[in-house]
Amino acid sequence: MSDEVVTVADDLQYCPRCGAPLIVRLLPTEDRPRLVCDRGHILYVNPKLIVGVIPERQRQILLMRRGIEPRYGFWTYPGGYMEIDESVEECAVREGQDDPAEDLIATALREAEEEIGVKVEIRGLVGVYSRPGPHGPGIVSIVFRGETMDEKATPGREALEARWFEAEDIPWDDLAYDTTRWALRDWTEARGGG
């Protein structure tokens, strides 16, 4: 592969370490072309980590209709990206927890409260899902199930509404993402409703 200037996205045009332009180059130490600057710094474009939670109450789940792009108006469970300035270990320490896995749980809990106004208690892992990105980094989505005693949801600024659903009433044709569909399928099957 020949060297070429990368113009995929503004944040991928320049080296974050030194500011030099990035080019796509196949290096002898790598097994695929990488973004690299003329000073030899390699920019690895890795998947983004998303953490979500499916709130449950009396065999129902609480879904939210997205109030932001992408997928405005489509249904999903609360979730979001881990922050760029946190490692799992740093966030675990910040939260006063000993187990780095607890950071993922803290992220899921924060998203539920921020996006739909309910407090949840994590009851287990639904699954880990991944999808490569055609025009940028892919994602790794870690989804928990969580129990809540809150009957009323209070949608935050990222949700148009929040609604309780029985497993048979999940709006399958109006789900926001493939990963949403995969996680809800696994949740439904684990509940004996699939």
C-alpha positions, 0 to 999 in steps of 0.5 A: 500500500502506498503512503497517502494523506489521511482525510477520513475525519478531522481528528484523524488528520494529525498526530495527537502526540506531535501534531504532524500530518498522519499518513496510512503506512504499512510498517514492517512491525505491523500486520495491517496499515496504520496511521503514522506521522513522519516522526514514527508515532503510530495512532492506533484507532481502537474500538470505543467502550460502551457500557449499558444497563437494562433496568428491570422491574416485575419482569418488565424492562425500561427503555428510552426513546433517544432524543439525540442523534444518532438514531433520534427517536429510536428505542434503546436502554441507557448506556454511554461511552466511558470517558476518555480521561479514565482508565478502568483502574483510575475510575475504580479508584475514584469511585472507591472500589477495589475491583476494576469491573466495578467501574463498568457497573458504576458507568452503567448506573450513572447512565441509567440515572442520567438518561432516565432518572432511575436508580438500578442495582446491577443483577448480572451481565447480559453480554458483551457485543462488538461491531466493527466501524466502517468509517471509524472505530468500532465499538465494544458494548458491555450490557448489564441487567439491573433491578429498579424499584422506581416505577416512574422514569424521568427522562433526561436531556438525551431521551424523548420518553421512557416506557416500561415494556413486557418482553413480548411488547419490545419495539423490535422494529424501532430499536436504535442499534444492532447491539441493542437488538442483540442484548435485548434478544439475550435478555429475553432468552434468559428470561424464558421469553425467547 
